[in-house]
Every structure is written in C-alpha cells, then in structure tokens.
C-alpha cells in the first residue's frame, strides 16, 4: 500500500511541477503591461495593459518562452572608415625620376 501511495504522489508531483512553473510568467507580464500601458495611455492604459500583459505572460509561460523585460543591451558598432582618394597633380604625374 505504501508503494502505491508513494508512486501516486510522485506522479502527481511530476504533473503539477510544470504547471506551477508556467504560472511564473503572469506576474511579470502584469507588471510590464501595467508599466507600458501607464506610460502610453495613463491610468486606463495601465489597467488594460496589466490585464493584457497577464494573458501574454501566461501564454509565454505555457509555451516555455523565457522573456525578460527591461532595457535591451546596447549594441556597439565601429564607426565607418572614411577613405579619401589622393589627388595627384597632373604635372607630378608626367615627371620622371632619372637615376
């Protein structure tokens, strides 16, 4: 009897663990939606953004998308190299060096 109970509890725990992990995206989605909606449309946008963000965060959690909210990392680019052609005077082109 104990083995059956132990086996059943292991099965239930292994099924319940991923579901608990999927719900982790909802609070982050609500917070991000609340912030973005408040910045764009004021208090009403914050309420709507929180609801929509919670749904999007829940969907991301179900699909296993690990989305981080925040400022993206800066992208550093090297400045373009400027190449100038060297102008040679016509007289200098015609001269010959005699050795």
C-alpha positions as CSV (number, residue, x, y, z in Angstrom):
1,X,0.0,0.0,0.0
2,X,2.8,2.4,0.8
3,X,4.5,1.9,-2.6
4,X,1.3,2.7,-4.4
5,X,0.8,5.9,-2.4
6,X,4.4,6.9,-3.0
7,X,4.1,6.2,-6.7
8,X,0.9,8.2,-6.9
9,X,2.3,11.1,-5.1
10,X,5.4,11.1,-7.4
11,X,3.2,11.1,-10.5
12,X,1.0,13.9,-9.1
13,X,4.1,16.0,-8.2
14,X,5.7,15.5,-11.6
15,X,2.5,16.6,-13.3
16,X,1.9,19.6,-11.0
17,X,5.5,21.0,-11.1
18,X,5.5,22.2,-14.7
19,X,2.1,23.8,-14.2
20,X,3.5,25.8,-11.2
21,X,6.4,26.9,-13.3
22,X,4.1,28.0,-16.2
23,X,2.3,30.5,-13.9
24,X,5.6,32.4,-13.3
25,X,5.1,34.5,-16.4
26,X,1.8,36.0,-15.3
27,X,3.1,38.4,-12.6
28,X,6.0,39.6,-14.8
29,X,3.5,40.2,-17.7
30,X,1.1,42.1,-15.5
31,X,3.9,44.3,-14.2
32,X,5.3,45.0,-17.6
33,X,1.8,45.6,-19.1
34,X,0.9,47.9,-16.2
35,X,4.1,50.0,-16.7
36,X,3.9,50.2,-20.5
37,X,0.1,51.0,-20.5
38,X,0.6,53.6,-17.9
39,X,3.3,55.3,-19.9
40,X,1.4,55.3,-23.1
41,X,-2.3,55.8,-22.1
42,X,-2.4,56.9,-18.5
43,X,-4.4,55.1,-15.7
44,X,-6.9,53.4,-18.1
45,X,-4.0,52.1,-20.2
46,X,-2.3,50.8,-17.1
47,X,-5.4,48.7,-16.1
48,X,-5.9,47.4,-19.7
49,X,-2.1,46.8,-20.1
50,X,-2.0,44.9,-16.8
51,X,-4.8,42.6,-18.0
52,X,-3.3,42.0,-21.4
53,X,0.2,41.6,-20.0
54,X,-1.0,39.0,-17.6
55,X,-2.5,37.0,-20.5
56,X,0.6,37.4,-22.6
57,X,2.8,36.4,-19.7
58,X,0.7,33.3,-19.1
59,X,0.9,32.3,-22.7
60,X,4.7,32.8,-22.7
61,X,4.9,30.6,-19.6
62,X,2.8,27.9,-21.2
63,X,5.0,27.9,-24.3
64,X,8.1,28.0,-22.3
65,X,9.4,31.3,-23.6
66,X,11.8,32.9,-21.1
67,X,11.1,36.6,-21.8
68,X,12.9,39.2,-19.8
69,X,11.5,42.7,-19.6
70,X,13.8,45.6,-19.4
71,X,16.2,47.7,-21.4
72,X,17.9,45.8,-24.2
73,X,21.7,45.5,-24.1
74,X,23.4,48.3,-26.1
75,X,24.8,47.4,-29.4
76,X,28.2,48.8,-30.1
77,X,29.2,49.5,-33.7
78,X,32.5,50.6,-35.0
79,X,32.4,53.9,-36.8
80,X,32.6,53.7,-40.6
81,X,36.0,54.2,-42.1
82,X,36.3,57.1,-44.4
83,X,38.5,56.6,-47.3
84,X,39.6,59.5,-49.4
85,X,41.2,59.3,-52.8
86,X,44.5,61.0,-53.1
87,X,44.6,63.6,-55.8
88,X,47.8,63.8,-57.8
89,X,48.6,66.9,-59.8
90,X,48.9,66.4,-63.5
91,X,52.4,67.9,-63.5
92,X,53.6,65.4,-60.9
93,X,52.2,62.5,-63.0
94,X,54.3,63.5,-66.0
95,X,57.6,63.9,-64.3
96,X,60.1,61.1,-64.5
97,X,62.7,60.3,-61.9
98,X,66.1,59.9,-63.6
99,X,68.7,58.0,-61.7
